[in-house]
Amino acid sequence: MAPKLPPQHSLQHSSSAVAGGQSQEGQSHYPHAAQPKGLMRWLLTTNHKEIGSLYLIFSLTMFFVGGIFALVVEG
């Protein structure tokens, strides 16, 4: 009797692929692979593109907050 091997993960990402533990909708069968949803997914991301977007939004927000503070001090 041959030993059971863990499933092989496919390098190609396809929503219709069943290989690599992915179902038809792209949901994983493994509980540790669950991703947060909504705002938490965006805030806890390690994707460099989303981090760049967060950095841009934060820097623009702080620019305007600093401008408001400057107007308050001036007045």
Distance bins in CASP14 RR format, pairs under 12 A and 6 or more apart:
PFRMAT RR
TARGET T0000
AUTHOR 0000-0000-0000
RMODE 2
METHOD distances of the structure
MODEL  1
6 20 0 0 0 0 1 0 0 0 0 0 0
6 21 0 0 0 0 0 1 0 0 0 0 0
6 30 0 0 0 0 0 1 0 0 0 0 0
7 18 0 0 0 0 0 1 0 0 0 0 0
7 19 1 0 0 1 0 0 0 0 0 0 0
7 20 1 0 1 0 0 0 0 0 0 0 0
7 21 1 0 1 0 0 0 0 0 0 0 0
7 22 0 0 0 0 1 0 0 0 0 0 0
7 28 0 0 0 0 0 1 0 0 0 0 0
7 29 0 0 0 0 1 0 0 0 0 0 0
7 30 0 0 0 0 1 0 0 0 0 0 0
8 17 0 0 0 0 0 1 0 0 0 0 0
8 19 1 0 0 1 0 0 0 0 0 0 0
8 20 1 0 0 1 0 0 0 0 0 0 0
8 21 0 0 0 0 1 0 0 0 0 0 0
8 22 0 0 0 0 0 1 0 0 0 0 0
9 17 0 0 0 0 0 1 0 0 0 0 0
9 19 0 0 0 0 1 0 0 0 0 0 0
9 20 1 0 1 0 0 0 0 0 0 0 0
9 21 1 0 0 1 0 0 0 0 0 0 0
9 22 0 0 0 0 1 0 0 0 0 0 0
9 28 0 0 0 0 0 1 0 0 0 0 0
9 29 0 0 0 0 0 1 0 0 0 0 0
9 30 0 0 0 0 0 1 0 0 0 0 0
9 33 0 0 0 0 0 1 0 0 0 0 0
10 16 0 0 0 0 0 1 0 0 0 0 0
10 17 1 0 0 1 0 0 0 0 0 0 0
10 18 0 0 0 0 1 0 0 0 0 0 0
10 19 1 0 1 0 0 0 0 0 0 0 0
10 20 1 0 1 0 0 0 0 0 0 0 0
10 21 0 0 0 0 1 0 0 0 0 0 0
10 22 1 0 0 1 0 0 0 0 0 0 0
10 26 0 0 0 0 0 1 0 0 0 0 0
11 17 0 0 0 0 0 1 0 0 0 0 0
11 19 0 0 0 0 0 1 0 0 0 0 0
11 20 0 0 0 0 0 1 0 0 0 0 0
12 19 0 0 0 0 1 0 0 0 0 0 0
12 20 0 0 0 0 0 1 0 0 0 0 0
12 22 0 0 0 0 0 1 0 0 0 0 0
13 19 0 0 0 0 0 1 0 0 0 0 0
13 20 0 0 0 0 0 1 0 0 0 0 0
13 22 0 0 0 0 1 0 0 0 0 0 0
13 26 0 0 0 0 1 0 0 0 0 0 0
14 20 0 0 0 0 0 1 0 0 0 0 0
14 22 0 0 0 0 1 0 0 0 0 0 0
14 23 0 0 0 0 0 1 0 0 0 0 0
14 24 0 0 0 0 0 1 0 0 0 0 0
14 25 0 0 0 0 0 1 0 0 0 0 0
14 26 0 0 0 0 1 0 0 0 0 0 0
15 22 0 0 0 0 1 0 0 0 0 0 0
15 23 0 0 0 0 1 0 0 0 0 0 0
15 24 1 0 0 1 0 0 0 0 0 0 0
15 25 1 0 0 1 0 0 0 0 0 0 0
15 26 1 0 1 0 0 0 0 0 0 0 0
15 27 0 0 0 0 1 0 0 0 0 0 0
16 22 0 0 0 0 1 0 0 0 0 0 0
16 23 0 0 0 0 0 1 0 0 0 0 0
16 24 1 0 0 1 0 0 0 0 0 0 0
16 25 0 0 0 0 1 0 0 0 0 0 0
16 26 0 0 0 0 1 0 0 0 0 0 0
17 23 0 0 0 0 1 0 0 0 0 0 0
17 24 0 0 0 0 1 0 0 0 0 0 0
17 25 0 0 0 0 0 1 0 0 0 0 0
17 26 0 0 0 0 1 0 0 0 0 0 0
17 28 0 0 0 0 0 1 0 0 0 0 0
18 24 1 0 0 1 0 0 0 0 0 0 0
18 25 0 0 0 0 0 1 0 0 0 0 0
18 26 0 0 0 0 1 0 0 0 0 0 0
18 27 0 0 0 0 0 1 0 0 0 0 0
18 28 0 0 0 0 0 1 0 0 0 0 0
18 29 0 0 0 0 0 1 0 0 0 0 0
19 26 0 0 0 0 0 1 0 0 0 0 0
19 29 0 0 0 0 0 1 0 0 0 0 0
20 26 0 0 0 0 0 1 0 0 0 0 0
20 28 0 0 0 0 1 0 0 0 0 0 0
20 29 0 0 0 0 1 0 0 0 0 0 0
20 30 0 0 0 0 1 0 0 0 0 0 0
20 33 0 0 0 0 0 1 0 0 0 0 0
21 27 0 0 0 0 1 0 0 0 0 0 0
21 28 1 0 0 1 0 0 0 0 0 0 0
21 29 1 0 1 0 0 0 0 0 0 0 0
21 30 1 0 0 1 0 0 0 0 0 0 0
21 33 0 0 0 0 1 0 0 0 0 0 0
22 28 1 0 0 1 0 0 0 0 0 0 0
22 29 1 0 0 1 0 0 0 0 0 0 0
22 30 0 0 0 0 1 0 0 0 0 0 0
22 33 0 0 0 0 1 0 0 0 0 0 0
23 29 1 0 0 1 0 0 0 0 0 0 0
23 30 0 0 0 0 0 1 0 0 0 0 0
23 33 0 0 0 0 0 1 0 0 0 0 0
26 33 0 0 0 0 0 1 0 0 0 0 0
26 35 0 0 0 0 0 1 0 0 0 0 0
27 33 0 0 0 0 1 0 0 0 0 0 0
27 34 0 0 0 0 1 0 0 0 0 0 0
27 35 0 0 0 0 1 0 0 0 0 0 0
28 34 1 0 0 1 0 0 0 0 0 0 0
28 35 0 0 0 0 1 0 0 0 0 0 0
34 40 0 0 0 0 0 1 0 0 0 0 0
34 41 0 0 0 0 0 1 0 0 0 0 0
35 41 1 0 0 1 0 0 0 0 0 0 0
35 42 0 0 0 0 0 1 0 0 0 0 0
35 44 0 0 0 0 1 0 0 0 0 0 0
35 45 0 0 0 0 1 0 0 0 0 0 0
35 46 0 0 0 0 0 1 0 0 0 0 0
35 47 0 0 0 0 0 1 0 0 0 0 0
36 42 0 0 0 0 1 0 0 0 0 0 0
36 43 0 0 0 0 1 0 0 0 0 0 0
36 44 1 0 1 0 0 0 0 0 0 0 0
36 45 0 0 0 0 1 0 0 0 0 0 0
36 46 0 0 0 0 0 1 0 0 0 0 0
37 43 0 0 0 0 0 1 0 0 0 0 0
37 44 0 0 0 0 0 1 0 0 0 0 0
38 44 0 0 0 0 0 1 0 0 0 0 0
38 45 0 0 0 0 0 1 0 0 0 0 0
38 50 0 0 0 0 0 1 0 0 0 0 0
39 45 0 0 0 0 0 1 0 0 0 0 0
39 50 0 0 0 0 0 1 0 0 0 0 0
39 54 0 0 0 0 0 1 0 0 0 0 0
41 47 0 0 0 0 1 0 0 0 0 0 0
41 50 0 0 0 0 1 0 0 0 0 0 0
41 54 0 0 0 0 0 1 0 0 0 0 0
42 49 0 0 0 0 0 1 0 0 0 0 0
42 50 1 0 0 1 0 0 0 0 0 0 0
42 51 0 0 0 0 1 0 0 0 0 0 0
42 52 0 0 0 0 0 1 0 0 0 0 0
42 53 0 0 0 0 1 0 0 0 0 0 0
42 54 1 0 0 1 0 0 0 0 0 0 0
42 57 0 0 0 0 0 1 0 0 0 0 0
43 50 0 0 0 0 1 0 0 0 0 0 0
43 51 0 0 0 0 0 1 0 0 0 0 0
43 53 0 0 0 0 0 1 0 0 0 0 0
43 54 1 0 0 1 0 0 0 0 0 0 0
43 57 0 0 0 0 0 1 0 0 0 0 0
43 58 0 0 0 0 0 1 0 0 0 0 0
44 50 0 0 0 0 1 0 0 0 0 0 0
44 51 0 0 0 0 0 1 0 0 0 0 0
44 54 0 0 0 0 0 1 0 0 0 0 0
45 51 1 0 0 1 0 0 0 0 0 0 0
45 52 0 0 0 0 1 0 0 0 0 0 0
45 53 0 0 0 0 1 0 0 0 0 0 0
45 54 1 0 0 1 0 0 0 0 0 0 0
45 55 0 0 0 0 0 1 0 0 0 0 0
46 52 0 0 0 0 0 1 0 0 0 0 0
46 54 0 0 0 0 0 1 0 0 0 0 0
47 53 0 0 0 0 1 0 0 0 0 0 0
47 54 0 0 0 0 0 1 0 0 0 0 0
48 54 0 0 0 0 0 1 0 0 0 0 0
48 55 0 0 0 0 0 1 0 0 0 0 0
49 55 0 0 0 0 0 1 0 0 0 0 0
49 56 0 0 0 0 0 1 0 0 0 0 0
50 56 0 0 0 0 0 1 0 0 0 0 0
50 57 0 0 0 0 0 1 0 0 0 0 0
51 57 0 0 0 0 0 1 0 0 0 0 0
51 58 0 0 0 0 0 1 0 0 0 0 0
52 58 0 0 0 0 1 0 0 0 0 0 0
52 59 0 0 0 0 1 0 0 0 0 0 0
53 59 0 0 0 0 0 1 0 0 0 0 0
53 60 0 0 0 0 0 1 0 0 0 0 0
54 60 0 0 0 0 0 1 0 0 0 0 0
54 61 0 0 0 0 0 1 0 0 0 0 0
55 61 0 0 0 0 0 1 0 0 0 0 0
55 62 0 0 0 0 0 1 0 0 0 0 0
56 62 0 0 0 0 0 1 0 0 0 0 0
56 63 0 0 0 0 0 1 0 0 0 0 0
57 63 0 0 0 0 0 1 0 0 0 0 0
57 64 0 0 0 0 0 1 0 0 0 0 0
58 64 0 0 0 0 0 1 0 0 0 0 0
58 65 0 0 0 0 0 1 0 0 0 0 0
59 65 0 0 0 0 0 1 0 0 0 0 0
59 66 0 0 0 0 0 1 0 0 0 0 0
60 66 0 0 0 0 0 1 0 0 0 0 0
60 67 0 0 0 0 0 1 0 0 0 0 0
61 67 0 0 0 0 0 1 0 0 0 0 0
61 68 0 0 0 0 0 1 0 0 0 0 0
62 68 0 0 0 0 0 1 0 0 0 0 0
62 69 0 0 0 0 0 1 0 0 0 0 0
63 69 0 0 0 0 0 1 0 0 0 0 0
63 70 0 0 0 0 0 1 0 0 0 0 0
64 70 0 0 0 0 0 1 0 0 0 0 0
64 71 0 0 0 0 0 1 0 0 0 0 0
65 71 0 0 0 0 0 1 0 0 0 0 0
65 72 0 0 0 0 0 1 0 0 0 0 0
66 72 0 0 0 0 1 0 0 0 0 0 0
66 73 0 0 0 0 1 0 0 0 0 0 0
66 74 0 0 0 0 0 1 0 0 0 0 0
67 73 0 0 0 0 1 0 0 0 0 0 0
67 74 0 0 0 0 1 0 0 0 0 0 0
68 74 0 0 0 0 0 1 0 0 0 0 0
68 75 0 0 0 0 0 1 0 0 0 0 0
69 75 0 0 0 0 0 1 0 0 0 0 0
END
